[in-house]
Amino acid sequence: LKGIGDKSFIVTGFPKTYRQAILLWKDLEFNFVINLDYPKEYLVRFKVGGVDESGTEEEKEKRVALAMENIAKDQKRLSSLIEFYKKQKILQHFYSNTEEEMWKKVKKGVEVRL
């Protein structure tokens, strides 16, 4: 990565852990990091949506419970990453209830940074 010079690039979904972030930061200081934050209800619909709706009520409840559990695990895992990026003063945090609104906010935020 050091060989890329002043070229811009986007990394999505990585690093996933605090340790990975530290190791990557040692080699490459990011200009900024974007954190997309949606309400839990939206995330549950996203994770559960598209699943066959013909299941029983109990099956649907299990899928929702599993989605909530996975969201909680992700939030716990990401909290140290978010704190790290805040300390580096590179975190851009965006909150929205819809994708359309989110991407408008992200576009505006990125344009300001570039």
N, C-alpha and C positions, 0 to 999 in steps of 0.2 A: 504493500500500500504506500510505502514511503516514496516509491518511484513514480507515483502519479502526478507529482508536482502540484501545480495550482489548478488542476482540472476538477470540476465539480462532479459529484456522483451522489446517488441516493442508496442508502442501506435500509431495507425494510425487514422487520422481524428479528433483527440481530443488533446488538447482543441481547440475549434472553436472561442473563444472570448478571449480578453485580460483579462477580469475578471476571467474566468476559468483558464487561464494560471497562474495568480497570486495565486489563491487558490491552485492549484495543486503544484506549485513551493514551497509553504510553507510546504507542506508535503513530497515532493519528488523532489530533485534536479536532473534534467536530466543530463546524460553524454553529450549528443548532440542532436540536432534537425536537421532534414533534410528538406530543402525546395526545391521542384522540380519546376523549372521555365521553361516553354515552351513559344514560341512566341504565340501571340494572335491568329494568323491564325491557328496554330496547335490546340489550344484549341477549336476554333470555329468548326473546322472539327471534332474534337472528340465529341463535344456536339451535333452537327447537324448530323454527320454521322450515318448511320444505319437507318435513317428515310426514309420512302418511298419516292423515287425520282419522283414519278408520279404526285406530286402536281404541281400547277401552279407556275410560276416564282414569283408571288406576295407572295404565301405561303412560298416559299423557302427564299425569302428576309425577311419575318417576322421571320422565325426560326433563321436566321443568326442574325438579329437585337436583338432578345430576348437573344440569346447566348452571344452576345457582352455586353448586359446590365447586364446579370448575372455574366459575367467575371469581369466587372468593379465593381460590388457590392462585389464580393469575394475579389478582390484586395484591395479595401478600407477597408473591414473588417479585412483582414489579415495583413495590414500594421502595426498596433499597435503590433500584435503578433510578427512579424518579428523584429521590433525595440526592443521589450522586450528581445528576444532571442539573438540579437546582443549585447545588454548591458550585458547580462550574459556570453557572449563569448562562446556560445555553438552552434551557428548557422552554419550549413554547407549548403551553397547555391550552387545548381547545375543548370546549364542552358544547354539546348540542343534543337535541332530541331527534334530529333527522339527518340523513346523509346529505341532502341538498344544502341545508344550512351549514353543516360541518365543512363541506368542501369550499363554500364561499368564505368561511372564516379562515380556513387553512390557506387558500389562495391569497387572501389579503395579508395574512401573517407572513407568508413566505416572500411575497413581493416586497414587504418592508425590510426584510433581512437581506435581500439580494441587491 
